[in-house]
Amino acid sequence: MLAATATTANQTLPFSMTVNVRQPQGQPDWSTASNGTPGLDMYFLGTTAELQSIAYAPATNDVVMYMTGDSTVCDQDGPGTTGWGQRVPQYFECGLSVANYANSGAMTECSAATTPCPSDLYISFYDDPKLWPAIKPLIKANDYVIIEFGHNDKQTPQAQFELYLNKYISETEALGGIPVLVTPIARASFNGSTVGPQHINDLGVDLPASIRSVGATNNVPVIDLTALTTTWLNSVGPTAKTEFYADQVTHLNVAGAQTVSGFFKTAIQTLGITPLQNYLRQ
């Protein structure tokens, strides 16, 4: 909820934030999903952390930013693996809360009627009752919905992929919400000193290009994390990537998630996504 913060001797700094509380905690549809314990626990970390006072009250009429997506975005159990969505709340002031509904294995949509889910490890975000059907009744006017898919849509035809992106957009807008599309982060799969082409699926579909196209058609902002993280990885190189990835290719560690969430925050400012950027912590 708050980035590492330094104070000088005898200096006190006030901070406020809106915390999203939901059940289950963490990934909504996962073996370790839990309703947690009643109440709100807050932890203050650091060798010299000191708290002068604290107060809380129920939030009213706050803006909620709902996050859809896959394992690269979700609230991971850790300790090593971290979704970049986990690091997003630190950037926002009181008045906006982040509700991360991203889930490992999530695809835009998969079903017997369309493209079957490749295995039990994959989930149709659109159909799973704990995911999109759980978010929709909560969306109110001026809430944001961050739409990120691609990592698991390896066998999704282009027409189906774009159809469901359009469904997320139209259903969000019908409820008064504001959609924002996000392309998937690059995989750290290097060909020599640079990463290869990103998210061209098994059918030859350029998924980031489809996302950009759908965004342009619908006049919806697109945060191109594929491009941003490709450039970043090429600057990091194939050896130093291990400082940011929990595995060799796909999932980030805390440092990597912190870096990518920073790209997300900066893109909101660069694209001028308002009023969302007005909630960013100064």
BAFI-3210 file (N, C-alpha, C; in Angstrom, 3 decimals, decimal comma, padded with zeros to 6 digits):
// residues 282
n [1|2|3|4|5|6|7|8|9|10|11|12|13|14|15|16|17|18|19|20|21|22|23|24|25|26|27|28|29|30|31|32|33|34|35|36|37|38|39|40|41|42|43|44|45|46|47|48|49|50|51|52|53|54|55|56|57|58|59|60|61|62|63|64|65|66|67|68|69|70|71|72|73|74|75|76|77|78|79|80|81|82|83|84|85|86|87|88|89|90|91|92|93|94|95|96|97|98|99|100|101|102|103|104|105|106|107|108|109|110|111|112|113|114|115|116|117|118|119|120|121|122|123|124|125|126|127|128|129|130|131|132|133|134|135|136|137|138|139|140|141|142|143|144|145|146|147|148|149|150|151|152|153|154|155|156|157|158|159|160|161|162|163|164|165|166|167|168|169|170|171|172|173|174|175|176|177|178|179|180|181|182|183|184|185|186|187|188|189|190|191|192|193|194|195|196|197|198|199|200|201|202|203|204|205|206|207|208|209|210|211|212|213|214|215|216|217|218|219|220|221|222|223|224|225|226|227|228|229|230|231|232|233|234|235|236|237|238|239|240|241|242|243|244|245|246|247|248|249|250|251|252|253|254|255|256|257|258|259|260|261|262|263|264|265|266|267|268|269|270|271|272|273|274|275|276|277|278|279|280|281|282]
n.u [000,809|002,113|005,052|008,578|009,641|011,414|012,423|013,723|015,612|013,453|011,344|007,973|005,670|002,542|000,258|-002,323|-004,703|-006,797|-008,101|-008,816|-011,052|-011,778|-013,360|-012,610|-009,278|-006,319|-005,637|-008,668|-009,687|-008,175|-006,090|-005,116|-006,726|-008,261|-010,519|-009,346|-008,806|-011,103|-011,320|-008,790|-005,491|-002,453|000,887|004,045|007,046|010,639|013,857|013,915|011,340|008,716|005,708|003,550|000,803|-002,460|-005,434|-008,709|-011,483|-014,633|-014,719|-016,398|-018,133|-015,784|-013,501|-012,951|-010,406|-010,509|-008,714|-008,103|-006,693|-003,742|-001,351|000,909|000,071|-001,457|-002,235|000,185|001,168|003,744|006,974|008,787|007,722|005,940|003,148|002,837|000,669|000,304|001,963|000,914|-000,970|000,515|000,967|-001,227|-003,360|-005,516|-008,923|-009,009|-009,153|-007,502|-008,567|-007,581|-008,300|-007,025|-005,886|-004,058|-003,406|-005,454|-007,447|-008,698|-011,166|-012,419|-014,013|-016,187|-017,862|-016,488|-013,236|-011,717|-010,497|-007,024|-006,110|-006,747|-005,380|-005,874|-008,065|-011,222|-011,561|-013,723|-015,948|-015,690|-017,205|-016,049|-014,565|-014,795|-017,732|-018,032|-016,926|-018,468|-021,078|-020,194|-019,133|-019,311|-020,355|-017,649|-015,698|-012,669|-011,580|-009,053|-007,778|-006,117|-004,723|-003,309|-000,941|-001,787|-003,396|-002,658|-003,681|-005,859|-008,079|-007,784|-010,174|-011,842|-010,374|-010,358|-013,107|-013,850|-012,312|-013,624|-016,081|-015,490|-014,897|-017,311|-019,192|-018,174|-018,362|-021,108|-021,931|-021,108|-018,450|-014,875|-012,861|-009,496|-007,030|-004,357|-001,332|000,313|003,110|006,496|008,034|010,974|012,639|015,418|017,078|020,141|021,451|019,143|015,568|013,150|010,475|007,281|004,547|003,249|000,913|000,196|-001,305|-000,403|-001,280|-000,839|-000,952|-000,529|-000,743|-003,395|-004,668|-003,937|-005,223|-007,956|-008,219|-007,791|-009,976|-012,110|-011,616|-010,237|-007,878|-004,588|-002,182|000,945|002,521|003,926|005,661|007,086|008,293|009,779|011,725|012,949|013,925|015,771|017,645|018,454|019,470|020,435|021,687|021,506|018,780|017,891|017,790|015,319|013,349|011,362|011,309|012,758|011,658|008,920|007,533|007,591|009,821|009,908|011,431|011,257|008,466|008,077|009,443|007,981|005,410|005,952|006,344|003,706|002,429|003,786|003,005|000,298|000,459|001,888|000,151|-001,899|-004,235|-007,134|-009,812|-007,977|-005,194|-005,220|-005,462|-003,035|-000,353|001,421]
n.v [-001,215|001,154|002,572|002,033|004,344|007,160|009,146|012,140|012,928|013,379|013,999|013,825|012,174|012,279|009,831|008,542|006,085|003,931|000,822|-002,171|-004,640|-007,977|-011,175|-014,333|-013,777|-012,880|-014,869|-015,417|-017,930|-020,433|-023,011|-022,309|-020,257|-018,123|-016,982|-015,547|-013,811|-012,213|-008,616|-006,035|-006,326|-004,632|-004,127|-002,901|-002,440|-002,752|-001,813|000,337|001,228|003,366|004,222|006,886|007,475|006,102|005,826|004,736|004,310|003,250|003,141|005,311|005,610|005,385|005,171|002,226|000,193|-002,429|-005,344|-007,483|-010,533|-012,647|-015,040|-013,443|-011,065|-011,384|-011,608|-013,173|-016,015|-016,009|-017,039|-016,022|-015,527|-012,914|-011,046|-008,348|-006,742|-006,835|-004,904|-002,513|-001,008|000,751|003,089|004,730|007,215|007,926|007,322|005,840|002,403|-000,746|-003,648|-006,699|-009,119|-010,880|-014,092|-017,126|-018,950|-017,865|-017,233|-015,252|-016,349|-019,630|-022,576|-025,437|-024,724|-022,893|-022,405|-025,101|-025,222|-025,634|-027,393|-028,546|-026,638|-024,216|-021,378|-020,013|-016,729|-015,151|-016,760|-018,100|-018,292|-017,028|-015,014|-012,895|-012,883|-012,368|-009,852|-008,125|-007,452|-005,628|-003,387|000,071|003,400|005,174|003,538|001,715|-000,744|-002,882|-004,584|-007,357|-009,771|-012,676|-014,215|-016,857|-017,432|-019,175|-020,822|-019,568|-018,442|-015,530|-014,059|-014,886|-014,116|-011,308|-010,859|-011,398|-009,563|-007,289|-007,817|-007,593|-004,881|-003,629|-004,528|-003,492|-000,721|-000,492|-000,592|001,749|001,835|002,284|001,105|-000,131|-001,281|-003,658|-004,823|-008,057|-008,734|-009,068|-012,192|-013,522|-014,700|-015,218|-014,694|-015,070|-011,998|-010,546|-010,403|-012,574|-012,426|-011,472|-013,076|-014,202|-016,367|-019,981|-020,233|-018,310|-015,785|-012,423|-011,374|-008,995|-007,054|-007,403|-006,558|-003,862|-003,032|-003,490|-001,680|000,758|000,769|000,947|003,267|003,103|003,355|001,953|000,329|-000,478|-002,890|-005,010|-003,929|-002,102|-003,767|-005,440|-003,703|-003,027|-005,571|-006,099|-004,209|-005,089|-007,703|-011,214|-012,441|-010,849|-010,837|-012,649|-011,354|-010,287|-012,088|-014,780|-017,279|-018,745|-017,481|-016,421|-015,573|-012,966|-011,796|-010,066|-007,731|-007,558|-007,309|-004,899|-003,198|-003,489|-002,709|-000,073|000,757|000,557|002,506|004,844|004,847|005,438|008,132|009,095|008,524|010,084|009,258|010,074|010,357|008,809|009,212|011,280|010,210|009,229|008,830|011,564]
n.w [000,000|000,411|-000,782|-000,076|002,315|003,281|006,056|007,531|010,529|013,248|011,571|010,476|008,406|006,799|005,502|003,410|002,382|000,407|001,057|-000,541|000,422|000,249|-000,330|-001,707|-000,333|-002,176|-005,107|-006,752|-007,633|-006,735|-005,353|-002,874|-002,097|000,275|002,780|004,692|007,808|010,076|009,994|009,512|008,794|009,243|008,284|009,212|007,831|007,906|009,208|010,908|011,186|012,207|013,719|014,234|014,609|013,848|011,951|010,925|008,670|007,278|003,740|001,468|-001,534|-003,011|-005,774|-007,607|-008,899|-010,877|-011,542|-014,162|-015,466|-015,667|-014,293|-014,232|-013,318|-011,024|-007,419|-006,039|-004,023|-003,156|-001,693|-003,534|-006,154|-007,695|-008,692|-011,009|-010,565|-007,842|-006,847|-007,535|-005,871|-004,191|-005,572|-005,529|-004,181|-001,317|-001,962|-004,241|-004,694|-005,235|-006,721|-007,155|-009,284|-010,920|-012,098|-011,893|-014,853|-016,340|-019,192|-021,955|-022,743|-022,691|-023,715|-024,177|-026,214|-027,697|-027,959|-026,511|-023,118|-022,664|-020,624|-017,234|-015,871|-016,919|-017,115|-017,899|-017,885|-018,466|-017,999|-015,535|-012,409|-010,204|-011,189|-013,835|-013,787|-011,060|-010,734|-012,343|-011,108|-009,237|-010,406|-010,763|-011,771|-013,157|-012,085|-012,738|-015,111|-015,623|-018,297|-019,078|-021,035|-022,703|-022,233|-021,797|-023,912|-026,020|-027,961|-028,980|-031,425|-033,548|-034,082|-031,994|-029,747|-030,032|-030,039|-027,384|-025,963|-026,809|-025,623|-022,854|-022,802|-023,749|-021,857|-019,521|-020,050|-020,326|-017,726|-016,733|-016,174|-016,781|-019,223|-019,583|-021,681|-021,516|-022,747|-022,631|-020,420|-021,588|-022,348|-020,943|-022,938|-024,540|-027,657|-028,183|-027,391|-027,247|-026,702|-028,209|-030,734|-029,415|-027,905|-030,153|-030,999|-031,064|-033,336|-034,941|-034,325|-033,629|-030,629|-028,953|-030,988|-031,753|-029,416|-029,360|-031,695|-031,099|-029,020|-030,374|-032,145|-030,387|-029,067|-026,637|-024,025|-024,366|-022,608|-023,359|-022,305|-023,346|-025,294|-023,662|-021,715|-023,347|-024,416|-021,999|-021,113|-023,132|-022,511|-020,036|-020,409|-020,989|-018,792|-016,446|-016,154|-014,299|-011,914|-011,773|-012,390|-011,223|-012,250|-015,199|-017,417|-017,397|-014,932|-012,528|-009,899|-006,689|-007,216|-009,994|-010,345|-009,059|-010,789|-013,228|-012,444|-012,047|-014,694|-015,554|-013,979|-014,865|-017,533|-017,340|-016,716|-018,955|-021,086|-020,304|-018,908|-017,735|-015,332|-013,930|-013,548|-011,778|-009,290|-008,590|-006,324|-005,128]
ca.u [000,000|002,992|006,426|009,590|009,584|012,472|012,253|014,900|015,449|012,340|010,357|006,786|004,959|001,220|-000,166|-003,660|-004,915|-008,032|-007,759|-009,896|-011,201|-012,654|-013,214|-011,402|-008,080|-005,409|-006,252|-010,029|-009,955|-006,884|-006,149|-004,792|-007,620|-008,734|-011,251|-008,518|-009,353|-011,864|-010,567|-007,770|-004,134|-001,485|002,246|005,001|008,290|011,855|014,629|013,681|009,983|008,069|004,371|003,131|-000,615|-003,188|-006,892|-009,345|-012,935|-015,145|-014,692|-017,695|-018,093|-014,449|-013,308|-012,261|-009,750|-010,543|-007,681|-008,248|-005,417|-003,223|-000,407|001,918|-000,574|-002,251|-001,656|000,836|001,403|005,155|007,683|009,596|006,933|005,099|002,489|003,074|-000,527|000,462|002,757|000,234|-001,647|001,405|001,032|-002,493|-003,778|-006,841|-009,978|-009,033|-008,628|-007,175|-009,127|-006,866|-008,984|-006,251|-005,801|-003,158|-004,026|-006,612|-007,514|-009,838|-012,328|-012,275|-015,146|-016,505|-018,581|-015,568|-011,965|-011,599|-009,337|-005,994|-006,066|-007,362|-004,579|-006,310|-009,367|-011,907|-011,843|-015,050|-017,011|-015,510|-018,066|-015,268|-013,756|-015,576|-019,088|-017,982|-016,586|-019,495|-022,084|-019,567|-018,697|-020,202|-019,907|-016,307|-014,704|-011,796|-011,336|-007,806|-008,005|-004,817|-004,700|-002,394|000,039|-002,353|-004,223|-001,731|-004,410|-007,095|-008,134|-007,805|-011,551|-012,370|-009,625|-010,848|-014,517|-013,997|-011,821|-014,737|-017,113|-015,060|-015,019|-018,708|-019,892|-017,678|-018,925|-022,553|-022,121|-020,556|-017,027|-013,913|-011,895|-008,137|-006,391|-002,929|-000,711|001,043|004,551|007,332|008,729|012,429|013,194|016,419|017,815|021,385|021,423|017,846|014,404|012,531|009,119|006,495|003,121|002,671|000,469|000,400|-002,042|000,188|-001,962|-000,045|-001,912|-000,413|-001,280|-004,852|-005,084|-003,804|-006,260|-009,243|-008,202|-007,969|-011,341|-013,056|-011,141|-009,901|-006,421|-003,819|-000,852|001,665|003,581|004,770|006,730|007,890|009,125|010,737|012,825|013,623|014,681|016,923|018,666|018,921|020,295|020,047|022,270|020,953|017,325|017,609|017,551|013,952|012,408|011,337|011,681|013,650|011,045|007,590|007,016|008,467|010,016|009,497|012,122|010,682|007,108|008,205|009,845|006,900|004,324|006,381|006,018|002,244|002,136|004,295|002,187|-000,938|000,798|002,291|-001,038|-002,862|-005,505|-007,835|-009,215|-007,172|-003,889|-005,400|-005,406|-001,672|000,298|002,420]
ca.v [000,000|002,318|002,232|002,343|005,779|007,605|010,445|012,650|012,930|014,166|014,324|012,970|012,318|011,635|009,130|007,952|005,109|003,159|-000,595|-003,039|-005,852|-008,892|-012,603|-014,701|-012,981|-013,444|-015,320|-015,836|-019,337|-021,104|-024,009|-021,690|-019,124|-018,133|-015,801|-014,838|-013,654|-010,954|-007,414|-005,551|-006,364|-003,769|-004,427|-001,826|-003,170|-001,951|-001,950|001,484|001,729|003,894|004,744|007,834|007,262|005,501|005,875|004,147|004,451|002,618|004,003|005,543|006,164|005,396|004,561|000,938|-000,256|-003,882|-005,868|-008,815|-010,975|-013,992|-015,219|-012,387|-009,887|-011,700|-011,610|-014,465|-016,405|-015,803|-015,796|-015,491|-015,076|-011,755|-010,439|-006,893|-006,110|-006,743|-003,731|-001,319|-000,149|001,752|004,311|005,447|007,938|007,670|007,633|004,754|001,127|-001,713|-004,979|-007,547|-010,395|-011,701|-015,467|-017,976|-019,782|-017,214|-016,896|-014,381|-017,237|-020,955|-023,424|-026,453|-024,087|-022,074|-023,118|-025,761|-024,889|-026,638|-028,385|-028,053|-025,539|-022,983|-020,925|-018,999|-015,596|-014,620|-017,657|-018,588|-017,484|-016,283|-014,019|-011,821|-012,800|-011,804|-008,439|-007,321|-006,826|-004,640|-002,213|001,234|004,502|005,750|002,533|001,307|-002,168|-003,130|-005,830|-007,875|-011,192|-013,016|-015,256|-018,207|-017,584|-019,723|-021,509|-018,827|-017,775|-014,073|-013,557|-015,147|-013,274|-009,933|-010,846|-011,327|-008,261|-006,361|-008,077|-006,969|-003,428|-003,194|-004,817|-002,504|000,587|-000,534|-000,391|003,053|001,707|002,787|000,043|000,146|-002,509|-003,782|-005,961|-008,883|-008,494|-009,912|-013,350|-013,323|-015,767|-014,519|-015,265|-014,341|-010,897|-009,862|-011,278|-012,844|-011,892|-011,700|-013,412|-014,696|-017,651|-021,174|-020,069|-017,200|-014,535|-011,433|-010,960|-007,572|-006,250|-007,478|-005,705|-002,467|-002,791|-003,396|-000,415|001,860|000,713|001,326|004,489|002,695|003,441|000,706|000,378|-001,517|-003,463|-005,877|-003,093|-001,522|-004,791|-005,918|-002,737|-003,179|-006,819|-005,971|-003,424|-005,887|-008,781|-012,571|-012,862|-010,047|-011,021|-013,464|-010,455|-009,798|-013,167|-015,885|-018,437|-018,357|-016,849|-015,816|-014,978|-011,986|-011,769|-008,776|-006,650|-007,465|-006,787|-003,482|-002,501|-003,488|-001,871|001,296|001,028|000,730|003,823|005,892|004,845|006,174|009,548|009,391|008,496|011,051|008,574|010,807|010,939|007,832|009,753|012,224|009,459|008,783|009,439|012,566]
ca.w [000,000|000,448|-001,140|000,939|002,572|004,197|006,727|008,235|011,985|013,805|010,548|010,408|007,132|006,807|004,290|003,466|001,317|000,454|000,957|-000,990|001,234|-000,478|-000,074|-000,957|-000,517|-003,164|-006,350|-006,411|-007,921|-006,593|-004,283|-001,585|-001,841|001,651|003,226|005,661|009,156|010,165|010,315|008,594|009,359|008,578|008,704|008,963|007,655|007,878|010,449|011,797|010,953|013,397|013,451|015,262|014,875|012,725|012,063|009,756|008,571|006,056|002,560|000,842|-002,888|-003,577|-007,090|-007,542|-010,119|-010,936|-012,420|-014,724|-016,006|-015,444|-013,186|-014,206|-012,733|-009,829|-006,079|-005,842|-002,638|-002,808|-001,362|-004,620|-007,291|-007,412|-009,834|-011,005|-010,011|-006,390|-006,500|-008,043|-004,883|-003,578|-006,369|-005,523|-002,982|-000,771|-002,914|-005,223|-004,217|-006,284|-006,484|-008,107|-009,527|-011,846|-011,613|-012,659|-015,877|-016,937|-020,613|-022,238|-022,674|-023,299|-023,357|-025,180|-027,314|-028,490|-027,936|-025,209|-022,287|-022,948|-019,551|-015,995|-015,337|-017,557|-016,635|-018,695|-017,008|-018,772|-017,540|-014,172|-011,536|-009,221|-011,873|-014,443|-013,234|-009,698|-010,836|-013,015|-010,236|-008,362|-011,164|-010,723|-012,614|-012,973|-011,726|-013,840|-015,307|-016,349|-019,046|-019,515|-021,392|-023,783|-021,896|-021,853|-025,114|-027,013|-029,032|-029,203|-032,727|-033,466|-034,013|-030,652|-028,819|-030,160|-029,646|-025,923|-025,529|-027,034|-024,607|-021,598|-022,964|-023,851|-020,607|-018,559|-020,374|-020,081|-016,282|-016,369|-015,883|-017,764|-019,513|-020,045|-022,153|-021,235|-023,419|-021,654|-020,288|-022,433|-021,777|-020,970|-023,783|-025,332|-028,785|-028,040|-026,431|-027,286|-026,616|-029,489|-030,929|-028,214|-027,870|-031,405|-030,464|-031,873|-034,587|-035,663|-033,987|-032,892|-029,602|-028,623|-032,089|-031,649|-028,295|-029,804|-032,699|-030,402|-028,296|-031,319|-032,669|-029,339|-028,407|-025,273|-023,829|-024,345|-021,993|-024,100|-021,475|-024,173|-025,856|-022,596|-021,071|-024,351|-024,393|-020,697|-021,087|-024,016|-021,803|-018,892|-020,932|-020,603|-017,516|-015,342|-016,037|-013,122|-010,784|-011,847|-012,691|-010,264|-013,045|-016,282|-018,570|-017,365|-013,697|-011,908|-008,453|-006,135|-007,927|-011,331|-010,235|-008,724|-012,013|-014,213|-011,938|-012,307|-016,095|-015,605|-013,389|-015,747|-018,754|-017,021|-016,835|-020,334|-021,932|-019,798|-018,630|-016,680|-014,118|-013,197|-013,136|-010,679|-008,033|-008,335|-005,169|-005,531]
c.u [000,845|004,408|007,363|009,711|010,640|012,105|013,568|014,610|014,331|011,293|009,205|006,060|003,606|000,914|-001,576|-003,841|-006,271|-007,688|-008,978|-009,906|-012,186|-012,405|-013,459|-010,273|-007,193|-006,127|-007,639|-010,302|-008,638|-006,940|-005,886|-005,684|-008,220|-009,527|-010,491|-009,150|-010,100|-010,969|-009,537|-006,427|-003,236|-000,104|003,156|006,389|009,476|012,548|014,365|012,283|009,361|006,753|003,969|001,667|-001,275|-004,682|-007,479|-010,844|-013,389|-015,136|-016,094|-017,472|-016,682|-014,457|-012,525|-011,638|-009,672|-009,507|-008,028|-006,883|-005,026|-002,198|000,666|001,397|-001,072|-001,486|-001,096|001,061|002,841|005,804|008,461|008,780|005,977|004,458|002,689|001,859|-000,468|001,152|002,095|-000,375|-000,786|001,389|-000,209|-002,842|-005,138|-007,898|-010,085|-008,443|-008,418|-007,723|-008,566|-007,548|-008,229|-006,011|-004,864|-003,939|-005,162|-006,404|-008,681|-011,133|-011,949|-013,430|-015,370|-017,163|-017,661|-014,259|-011,808|-010,372|-008,286|-005,887|-006,742|-006,585|-005,020|-007,755|-009,931|-012,279|-013,266|-016,151|-016,905|-016,296|-017,308|-014,484|-014,650|-017,013|-019,133|-017,693|-017,771|-020,532|-021,518|-019,222|-019,756|-019,616|-018,539|-015,300|-013,879|-011,697|-010,097|-007,908|-006,678|-004,921|-003,680|-001,458|-000,516|-003,239|-003,389|-002,445|-005,740|-007,075|-008,277|-009,221|-012,133|-011,685|-010,176|-012,318|-014,656|-013,348|-012,918|-015,857|-016,736|-015,248|-016,475|-019,468|-019,434|-018,343|-020,429|-022,879|-021,586|-019,084|-016,168|-012,875|-010,537|-007,519|-004,900|-002,398|000,136|002,526|005,319|007,864|010,232|013,105|014,133|016,905|019,135|021,235|020,097|016,709|013,775|011,169|008,200|005,024|002,510|002,219|000,609|-000,307|-001,490|-000,446|-001,019|-000,980|-001,751|-000,959|-002,797|-005,373|-005,013|-004,902|-007,626|-009,320|-008,456|-009,399|-012,347|-012,696|-010,887|-008,380|-005,784|-002,458|-000,054|002,846|004,461|005,948|007,659|008,816|010,096|011,960|013,647|014,487|015,907|018,028|019,262|019,866|019,964|020,615|021,617|019,450|016,959|017,395|016,086|012,911|012,519|011,627|012,515|013,005|009,859|007,282|008,054|008,699|009,632|010,136|011,547|009,285|007,121|008,544|008,676|005,719|004,661|006,127|004,526|001,871|002,581|003,461|000,866|-000,695|001,105|001,090|-002,087|-004,223|-006,165|-009,255|-008,289|-005,864|-004,016|-005,328|-003,989|-001,069|001,399|003,738]
c.v [001,268|001,862|002,535|003,849|006,163|008,959|010,859|012,634|013,889|014,585|013,322|013,244|011,612|010,970|008,607|007,048|004,452|001,704|-001,386|-004,305|-006,764|-010,327|-013,357|-013,709|-013,651|-013,831|-015,879|-017,312|-020,101|-022,000|-023,399|-020,484|-019,248|-016,863|-015,023|-014,816|-012,324|-009,781|-007,075|-005,550|-005,438|-004,043|-003,273|-002,457|-002,219|-001,995|-000,811|002,061|002,211|004,552|005,677|007,633|006,667|005,634|005,248|004,391|003,736|003,611|004,149|006,187|006,261|004,772|003,261|000,653|-001,780|-004,363|-007,281|-009,247|-012,350|-014,001|-014,144|-011,129|-010,150|-011,540|-013,002|-014,731|-016,145|-017,107|-015,189|-014,864|-013,955|-011,267|-008,933|-006,145|-005,974|-005,455|-002,420|-000,449|000,952|003,091|005,194|006,007|007,436|008,131|006,620|003,506|000,195|-003,073|-005,917|-008,913|-011,269|-013,083|-016,282|-018,842|-019,125|-016,947|-015,933|-015,163|-018,566|-021,817|-024,439|-025,831|-023,266|-022,826|-023,774|-025,283|-025,982|-027,734|-027,774|-026,893|-024,192|-022,680|-019,901|-017,839|-015,086|-015,451|-018,076|-017,710|-016,666|-015,125|-012,945|-011,757|-012,260|-010,313|-007,620|-006,699|-005,711|-003,345|-001,120|002,337|005,006|004,793|002,180|-000,212|-002,309|-004,515|-006,293|-009,369|-011,415|-014,162|-016,667|-018,448|-018,116|-020,380|-020,825|-018,177|-016,262|-013,530|-013,744|-014,253|-011,846|-009,818|-010,660|-010,076|-007,214|-006,555|-007,432|-005,453|-002,993|-003,429|-003,870|-001,152|000,631|-000,294|000,951|003,018|002,180|001,690|000,590|-001,189|-002,484|-004,998|-006,738|-008,561|-009,485|-011,110|-013,139|-014,470|-015,114|-015,372|-014,510|-013,257|-010,146|-010,875|-011,422|-012,180|-012,341|-011,990|-013,549|-016,116|-018,787|-021,106|-018,920|-015,856|-013,646|-010,816|-009,500|-006,671|-006,259|-006,564|-004,234|-002,107|-002,616|-002,084|000,764|001,918|001,240|002,626|004,240|002,784|002,056|000,987|-000,787|-002,035|-004,429|-005,081|-002,571|-002,558|-005,437|-005,000|-002,877|-004,434|-006,750|-005,142|-004,197|-006,996|-010,135|-013,050|-012,148|-010,213|-011,807|-012,616|-010,048|-010,896|-014,291|-017,205|-017,929|-017,449|-015,948|-015,006|-014,106|-012,289|-010,368|-007,618|-006,460|-006,877|-005,299|-002,681|-002,379|-002,648|-000,398|001,696|001,324|002,123|004,949|005,989|005,567|007,677|009,930|009,460|009,507|010,440|009,256|010,302|009,976|008,436|010,741|011,537|008,993|009,543|010,373|012,359]
c.w [000,000|000,125|000,018|001,073|003,604|004,804|007,359|009,736|012,400|012,775|010,584|009,097|007,228|005,460|004,492|002,262|001,497|000,172|000,505|-000,140|000,532|-000,023|-001,371|-001,196|-001,562|-004,442|-006,042|-006,611|-007,931|-005,374|-002,912|-001,276|-000,449|001,928|004,289|007,043|009,225|010,525|009,257|009,306|008,555|009,166|008,317|008,986|007,611|009,222|011,426|011,605|012,265|012,996|014,583|015,625|013,635|012,998|010,812|009,828|007,315|004,897|001,989|-000,518|-003,461|-004,964|-006,902|-008,903|-010,074|-011,947|-012,852|-015,249|-015,530|-014,313|-013,127|-013,517|-011,317|-008,520|-005,805|-004,353|-002,189|-002,337|-002,528|-005,734|-006,886|-008,701|-009,820|-010,471|-008,502|-005,960|-006,923|-006,944|-004,290|-004,310|-006,232|-004,156|-002,492|-001,780|-004,014|-004,599|-005,396|-005,875|-007,546|-008,212|-010,525|-011,238|-012,503|-013,644|-016,622|-018,426|-020,816|-022,101|-023,287|-022,805|-024,465|-026,402|-028,216|-028,662|-026,581|-024,443|-022,471|-021,895|-018,328|-015,375|-015,896|-017,180|-017,617|-017,783|-017,222|-018,125|-016,084|-013,196|-010,492|-009,848|-012,514|-013,923|-011,802|-009,733|-011,328|-012,074|-009,346|-009,075|-011,090|-011,599|-012,170|-012,361|-012,968|-013,892|-016,183|-016,980|-019,632|-019,792|-022,506|-023,465|-022,114|-023,071|-026,278|-028,188|-029,351|-030,581|-032,569|-033,299|-032,622|-029,621|-028,840|-029,769|-028,143|-025,338|-025,689|-026,027|-023,270|-021,668|-022,931|-022,549|-019,497|-018,795|-020,119|-018,613|-015,810|-016,039|-017,037|-018,019|-019,947|-020,445|-021,840|-021,987|-022,410|-021,601|-021,140|-021,651|-021,949|-021,714|-024,791|-026,505|-028,837|-026,995|-026,415|-027,181|-027,989|-029,612|-029,805|-028,516|-029,259|-031,079|-031,471|-033,220|-035,423|-035,372|-033,174|-031,854|-029,183|-029,726|-032,075|-030,541|-028,702|-030,803|-032,058|-029,633|-029,210|-031,837|-031,660|-028,629|-026,926|-025,115|-023,799|-023,723|-022,559|-023,276|-022,264|-024,720|-024,763|-021,963|-022,056|-024,378|-023,112|-020,665|-021,991|-023,373|-020,631|-019,340|-020,340|-019,274|-016,350|-015,189|-014,781|-011,865|-010,693|-012,060|-011,664|-010,954|-014,223|-017,321|-018,243|-016,119|-013,004|-010,430|-007,952|-006,906|-009,325|-011,314|-009,898|-009,976|-012,983|-013,734|-012,124|-013,754|-016,250|-015,108|-014,317|-017,022|-018,534|-017,178|-018,285|-021,266|-021,489|-019,535|-017,436|-016,552|-013,363|-012,705|-011,980|-009,307|-007,697|-007,163|-005,642|-004,792]
res [m|l|a|a|t|a|t|t|a|n|q|t|l|p|f|s|m|t|v|n|v|r|q|p|q|g|q|p|d|w|s|t|a|s|n|g|t|p|g|l|d|m|y|f|l|g|t|t|a|e|l|q|s|i|a|y|a|p|a|t|n|d|v|v|m|y|m|t|g|d|s|t|v|c|d|q|d|g|p|g|t|t|g|w|g|q|r|v|p|q|y|f|e|c|g|l|s|v|a|n|y|a|n|s|g|a|m|t|e|c|s|a|a|t|t|p|c|p|s|d|l|y|i|s|f|y|d|d|p|k|l|w|p|a|i|k|p|l|i|k|a|n|d|y|v|i|i|e|f|g|h|n|d|k|q|t|p|q|a|q|f|e|l|y|l|n|k|y|i|s|e|t|e|a|l|g|g|i|p|v|l|v|t|p|i|a|r|a|s|f|n|g|s|t|v|g|p|q|h|i|n|d|l|g|v|d|l|p|a|s|i|r|s|v|g|a|t|n|n|v|p|v|i|d|l|t|a|l|t|t|t|w|l|n|s|v|g|p|t|a|k|t|e|f|y|a|d|q|v|t|h|l|n|v|a|g|a|q|t|v|s|g|f|f|k|t|a|i|q|t|l|g|i|t|p|l|q|n|y|l|r|q]
***
